[in-house]
Amino acid sequence: MALDPTTTAIVCIEFQNEFATPGGKLHDAVKDVMESTGMLEKTVKLTEEARKKGATVIHAPITFSDDYRELSPSPYGILANVKAGGAFKASEWGGAICETMKPHPDDVVVEGKRGLCGFASTNLDFILRQRGIRNVALSGFLTNCCVESTMRSAYERGYNVLTLKDCCAATSQEQHDAACNFTFPMFSKPVTADEFLQQLSD
């Protein structure tokens, strides 16, 4: 199926130093899957080629204030781990988008992401609708968490959702593969970066 670049966006979820760069607080947890898929290099190449074709590139980082005042005093689950580890502070290097994925001048950066879903507390839906986007391709961290949450919400909002299997990473190969093989096909059209680029018409 051909995709019109003018109505297509690649949403890059949490390509931040905490995950993507050695020294990040969560890098060791994801580095093996990053290496197995080559996801960082593939996403850099993918976004470069997509920009040339006229597609929109959107970045969706998650950040918090130094005292995590945005969260419950007693968060649980993954957000409790984020707070306990002091991760994704807006004021620190770890919260910044990694060097190789720094937004280009024509890219758009989502504001307000404080949880898992890229839509829940942000202006992502507003950005997509203002720009006339119909096709949403998802990449980033974690395959089975923020990417999956964003995928489900995009599907329910009526977007044509594609998940970029080799542009995502999780904390284990098993979790990544399970999401790609079982959950992604229920709420999206799973593709590789190369397959996506082939569908993106010039």
Phi, psi and chi 1 to 4 in degrees:
 res  aa     phi    psi   chi1   chi2   chi3   chi4
   1 MET       -  124.6 -178.8 -173.2   70.9      -
   2 ALA   -74.6  140.6      -      -      -      -
   3 LEU  -112.7  130.1  -61.2  171.4      -      -
   4 ASP   -78.1  117.6  179.4   -5.2      -      -
   5 PRO   -58.4  -29.8  -22.6   33.1      -      -
   6 THR   -71.7  -16.3   64.7      -      -      -
   7 THR  -117.9   23.2   59.2      -      -      -
   8 THR  -123.7  137.0  -59.3      -      -      -
   9 ALA  -131.5  142.3      -      -      -      -
  10 ILE  -101.8  121.1  -58.7  170.1      -      -
  11 VAL  -100.6  117.6  179.6      -      -      -
  12 CYS  -102.0  107.7  -55.1      -      -      -
  13 ILE   -96.0  116.8  -60.3  169.9      -      -
  14 GLU    58.0   42.5  -62.8  176.3   15.8      -
  15 PHE   -79.4   65.9  -80.1   86.0      -      -
  16 GLN  -112.1  161.4  -67.4  159.7  -93.0      -
  17 ASN   -57.0  -33.9  -70.9  -42.0      -      -
  18 GLU   -54.0  -39.3  -60.9  -71.7   35.0      -
  19 PHE   -93.3  -50.3  -81.5  136.5      -      -
  20 ALA   -87.5  -13.3      -      -      -      -
  21 THR  -124.4  135.1  -50.6      -      -      -
  22 PRO   -52.5  134.4  -28.5   36.8      -      -
  23 GLY   100.8  -17.4      -      -      -      -
  24 GLY   -68.0  148.9      -      -      -      -
  25 LYS   -62.1  -26.3  -66.5 -177.7  175.8   73.7
  26 LEU  -115.4    7.7  -60.2  169.9      -      -
  27 HIS   -63.7  -43.2  178.8   69.3      -      -
  28 ASP   -61.0  -29.1  -74.5  -12.5      -      -
  29 ALA   -71.4  -26.6      -      -      -      -
  30 VAL  -113.4   -7.8  -63.3      -      -      -
  31 LYS   -63.0  -33.9   66.8  179.1 -178.2  179.9
  32 ASP   -65.6  -43.4  -71.1  -14.9      -      -
  33 VAL   -71.3  -36.3 -178.9      -      -      -
  34 MET   -56.0  -43.8  -72.8 -178.6   68.0      -
  35 GLU   -70.3  -36.7  -68.8  171.2    2.2      -
  36 SER   -67.0  -33.0   77.5      -      -      -
  37 THR   -98.2  -19.1   60.4      -      -      -
  38 GLY    65.6   31.6      -      -      -      -
  39 MET   -64.1  -35.5   60.2   86.6   73.6      -
  40 LEU   -69.1  -49.4 -175.8   56.3      -      -
  41 GLU   -62.6  -39.8  -63.0   80.9    3.9      -
  42 LYS   -67.0  -37.2  -72.7  179.0 -179.4  177.0
  43 THR   -71.1  -37.6  -52.0      -      -      -
  44 VAL   -60.0  -48.3  169.7      -      -      -
  45 LYS   -64.1  -42.8  177.6 -175.9  175.7 -175.9
  46 LEU   -60.3  -48.1  173.2   70.1      -      -
  47 THR   -66.7  -35.5   51.8      -      -      -
  48 GLU   -61.7  -47.1  -71.6  173.9   -9.3      -
  49 GLU   -68.7  -38.8  -66.7  -58.8  -43.9      -
  50 ALA   -65.2  -39.1      -      -      -      -
  51 ARG   -60.3  -42.7  -70.8 -174.8 -170.3   98.2
  52 LYS   -60.6  -33.6  -66.9  175.4 -174.8  176.2
  53 LYS   -81.7  -11.1  -69.5  173.0  177.0  -80.0
  54 GLY   102.0   10.5      -      -      -      -
  55 ALA   -79.7  160.6      -      -      -      -
  56 THR   -92.2  135.9  -60.6      -      -      -
  57 VAL  -111.1  125.3  176.0      -      -      -
  58 ILE  -121.1  135.0  -61.9  174.2      -      -
  59 HIS  -107.8  134.9  -56.8  -95.0      -      -
  60 ALA  -126.5   79.3      -      -      -      -
  61 PRO   -81.0  154.6   31.2  -34.3      -      -
  62 ILE  -109.0  130.6 -176.5  170.9      -      -
  63 THR  -143.7  156.6   54.7      -      -      -
  64 PHE  -136.3  159.6  -61.3   95.2      -      -
  65 SER   -71.2  167.0   54.7      -      -      -
  66 ASP   -61.1  -28.5  -74.5   -5.1      -      -
  67 ASP  -103.9    8.1   59.4    2.6      -      -
  68 TYR    55.3   39.4  -62.8   90.6      -      -
  69 ARG   -65.3  -17.4   69.0 -172.0   66.5 -179.2
  70 GLU   -70.8  -20.7  -59.1   89.5  -11.3      -
  71 LEU   -97.4  163.3  -61.4  178.8      -      -
  72 SER   -57.1  150.1  158.6      -      -      -
  73 PRO   -58.8  -26.0  -24.6   34.1      -      -
  74 SER  -129.9   68.9  -59.1      -      -      -
  75 PRO   -66.8  159.3   26.8  -34.3      -      -
  76 TYR  -131.7  172.1   64.5   95.7      -      -
  77 GLY    69.4 -147.7      -      -      -      -
  78 ILE   -65.4  -34.4 -168.6  167.6      -      -
  79 LEU   -69.5  -28.8  -68.9  176.9      -      -
  80 ALA   -64.7  -38.6      -      -      -      -
  81 ASN   -67.0  -39.0  -65.1  -24.7      -      -
  82 VAL   -60.7  -47.7  167.3      -      -      -
  83 LYS   -65.2  -45.6 -178.1  177.9  179.4  179.7
  84 ALA   -61.7  -33.6      -      -      -      -
  85 GLY   -86.9   -2.8      -      -      -      -
  86 GLY    64.2   34.3      -      -      -      -
  87 ALA   -93.4  156.3      -      -      -      -
  88 PHE    61.7   36.0  -63.2  110.0      -      -
  89 LYS   -75.1  132.5  -68.3 -178.8 -179.9  179.5
  90 ALA   -61.5  -26.2      -      -      -      -
  91 SER   -84.6   -6.6   64.0      -      -      -
  92 GLU  -116.4  162.3  -65.6 -175.6   -6.0      -
  93 TRP   -55.0  -38.8  169.9   84.2      -      -
  94 GLY   -62.6  -28.5      -      -      -      -
  95 GLY   -82.1  -10.8      -      -      -      -
  96 ALA   -79.0  149.8      -      -      -      -
  97 ILE   -64.9  137.1  -65.7  172.9      -      -
  98 CYS   -64.4  156.3   68.5      -      -      -
  99 GLU   -57.3  -43.3 -169.7   62.4   35.2      -
 100 THR   -72.1  -16.3   54.6      -      -      -
 101 MET  -113.2   18.3  -75.4  -68.1  -69.0      -
 102 LYS   -53.6  134.5  -72.9  -71.0 -174.5 -170.9
 103 PRO   -58.3  138.0  -25.2   35.0      -      -
 104 HIS   -81.8  165.2  -73.8 -141.7      -      -
 105 PRO   -56.0  -32.7  -28.3   36.0      -      -
 106 ASP   -91.4   -2.1  -68.7  -27.1      -      -
 107 ASP   -74.6  165.8  -66.7   -5.1      -      -
 108 VAL  -120.5  136.4 -176.9      -      -      -
 109 VAL  -110.1  123.0 -180.0      -      -      -
 110 VAL   -69.2  142.6  167.9      -      -      -
 111 GLU  -111.6  141.4  -63.1  175.5   -0.4      -
 112 GLY    96.8    8.2      -      -      -      -
 113 LYS   -72.4  116.4 -170.0  172.4 -172.5  -57.1
 114 ARG  -125.6   -5.9  -57.7  -70.1 -176.5  -93.3
 115 GLY  -132.8 -155.6      -      -      -      -
 116 LEU   -83.3  -47.3  -47.3 -177.5      -      -
 117 CYS   -74.1  135.6  173.7      -      -      -
 118 GLY   -69.8  -13.2      -      -      -      -
 119 PHE   -98.1  -32.3  -70.8   91.9      -      -
 120 ALA   -55.2  -47.4      -      -      -      -
 121 SER  -119.9   20.7   58.4      -      -      -
 122 THR  -122.1 -179.4   76.8      -      -      -
 123 ASN  -100.6   20.0   58.2  -12.4      -      -
 124 LEU   -61.2  -48.0  176.8   57.3      -      -
 125 ASP   -61.0  -41.4 -166.2   56.7      -      -
 126 PHE   -59.2  -46.2  176.7   83.5      -      -
 127 ILE   -60.8  -48.2  -68.5  166.6      -      -
 128 LEU   -61.3  -45.2  -64.9  172.7      -      -
 129 ARG   -71.6  -36.9  -63.4 -166.9 -172.2  -77.6
 130 GLN   -62.9  -33.2  -76.4  -70.1  -51.4      -
 131 ARG   -93.7    3.5  -62.3  178.3   71.0   93.8
 132 GLY    70.5   29.8      -      -      -      -
 133 ILE   -80.3  132.5  -60.7  -60.6      -      -
 134 ARG  -114.4  -32.2  -71.7  -75.2  -55.9  115.2
 135 ASN  -105.8  123.1  -49.6  -57.4      -      -
 136 VAL  -120.7  117.4  177.0      -      -      -
 137 ALA  -106.0  129.7      -      -      -      -
 138 LEU  -109.6  139.3  -57.8  175.6      -      -
 139 SER  -144.3  161.3   63.3      -      -      -
 140 GLY   125.2 -149.9      -      -      -      -
 141 PHE  -122.2  148.1  -57.1   89.3      -      -
 142 LEU   -88.6  148.2  -63.9  166.2      -      -
 143 THR   -48.6  -47.8  -44.5      -      -      -
 144 ASN   -97.4   12.4   58.8  -33.3      -      -
 145 CYS  -128.2  -91.4 -174.6      -      -      -
 146 CYS   -69.2  -38.2  -65.7      -      -      -
 147 VAL   -64.2  -47.3  175.6      -      -      -
 148 GLU   -63.1  -43.1 -178.3  174.5  -42.4      -
 149 SER   -62.1  -42.8  -65.0      -      -      -
 150 THR   -66.9  -39.7  -54.2      -      -      -
 151 MET   -57.7  -49.1  168.6 -167.5   69.0      -
 152 ARG   -60.2  -43.7  -70.7  170.6 -178.8 -100.1
 153 SER   -67.6  -40.5  -67.2      -      -      -
 154 ALA   -63.3  -40.4      -      -      -      -
 155 TYR   -61.3  -46.3  178.3   84.5      -      -
 156 GLU   -68.5  -24.0  -59.1 -119.2   45.8      -
 157 ARG   -85.9   -1.4  -77.3  169.6  168.0   78.1
 158 GLY    92.8    9.3      -      -      -      -
 159 TYR   -76.4  155.3  -67.7  102.0      -      -
 160 ASN   -83.2  105.3  179.2   40.3      -      -
 161 VAL  -101.1  129.6 -173.0      -      -      -
 162 LEU  -119.7  139.4  -59.3   97.5      -      -
 163 THR  -113.0  129.2   38.5      -      -      -
 164 LEU   -91.5   92.2  -62.0  158.2      -      -
 165 LYS   -56.1  -39.7  -60.5 -178.6  -66.4 -178.1
 166 ASP   -95.5   15.5   54.2   -9.1      -      -
 167 CYS  -119.8   24.3  -66.0      -      -      -
 168 CYS  -130.3  163.2  -62.2      -      -      -
 169 ALA  -152.1  149.8      -      -      -      -
 170 ALA  -126.8 -175.5      -      -      -      -
 171 THR   -84.2   -5.0   56.1      -      -      -
 172 SER  -153.0  154.2   74.3      -      -      -
 173 GLN   -63.0  -36.3 -166.1   67.5   48.3      -
 174 GLU   -62.9  -43.9  -69.0   78.7   11.1      -
 175 GLN   -67.7  -40.7  -68.1  178.1   75.5      -
 176 HIS   -62.0  -48.8  173.1   79.8      -      -
 177 ASP   -64.9  -39.2  -69.1  -16.0      -      -
 178 ALA   -62.7  -42.9      -      -      -      -
 179 ALA   -64.1  -45.6      -      -      -      -
 180 CYS   -64.9  -39.2  -70.4      -      -      -
 181 ASN   -86.1  -30.3  -66.1  -27.8      -      -
 182 PHE  -115.8  -41.4  -60.7  108.6      -      -
 183 THR   -89.4  -44.5  -48.1      -      -      -
 184 PHE   -53.8  -45.5  -79.6    9.6      -      -
 185 PRO   -64.7  -18.1  -23.4   35.4      -      -
 186 MET   -77.1  -29.0  -65.2  179.2   68.4      -
 187 PHE  -127.9    9.8  -53.7  101.6      -      -
 188 SER  -163.3 -179.1   71.9      -      -      -
 189 LYS  -111.0   98.7  -59.8  167.6 -175.2  175.0
 190 PRO   -68.6  132.6  -17.0   31.4      -      -
 191 VAL  -143.4  162.1  -67.0      -      -      -
 192 THR   -87.3  168.3   65.0      -      -      -
 193 ALA   -60.3  -42.8      -      -      -      -
 194 ASP   -64.5  -42.0  -74.4  -17.0      -      -
 195 GLU   -63.0  -39.3  -70.6  167.3  -15.2      -
 196 PHE   -63.0  -46.4  174.7   78.2      -      -
 197 LEU   -63.0  -35.2  -78.1  174.5      -      -
 198 GLN   -65.1  -33.2  -71.1  168.6    9.3      -
 199 GLN   -78.9  -23.3  -67.7  179.7   34.5      -
 200 LEU   -79.4  106.9 -161.0   60.8      -      -
 201 SER   -72.2  151.9   55.5      -      -      -
 202 ASP   -78.1      -  -68.9  -50.4      -      -
